[in-house]
Amino acid sequence: VAAAAASPGNPVAGGTPAPDISQMTPREQFDRIIERVTTAAARGDSNTVERFWTMALGAYQNLPAADRNADAQFDMAWLHLFAAQYPQAKALADTIMAAVPNHLLGYYLRATVAKAQGDSVGAREAGKAFRAHYDAEMANKNRPEYGLHRALLEKFRDSVKTP
């Protein structure tokens, strides 16, 4: 029996099949790469994260403006956080907050950036604002990204001390 040639649907040397992203929309490509990077980060696989970082950035830059919504901005900011690129992560948090002033993902990012930079006052302020707007924002049915990041938002809510 002849060995199958390596292709997007066939694993190479016992590896996992490489997805064929050529038929995906730019948003589907971005989401697929983000999923791969997030999964790798959760496993502590920094090699995969580093290998796909450039692809994720390129996929984000290829998104049409309409697809650069709060969810995509949050995902890209998270990657900037992972790479310790705090100004870029903060800029995306500010972009989210400019479009939706009380957006929970924006507050989360601001708090996380502040904490990473040793700014305990900034982290506390962002956490306090997050907590103050949490219930009203979570009740907003026009925020599908909250459902996508529910576990993270709930964990952060529980970690923020009430005033």
Protein Blocks (a to p, Z undefined) as FASTA:
>chain_A
ZZddddfklceehiacdddfklpcfklmmmmmmmmmmmmmmnopaklmmmmmmmmmmmmm
mpcfklmcfklmmmmmmmmmmnopaklmmmmmmmmmmmmmmlmklmmmmmmmmmmnopak
lmmmmmmmmmmmmmmmmmpmklmklmmmmmmmmmmmmmpccZZ
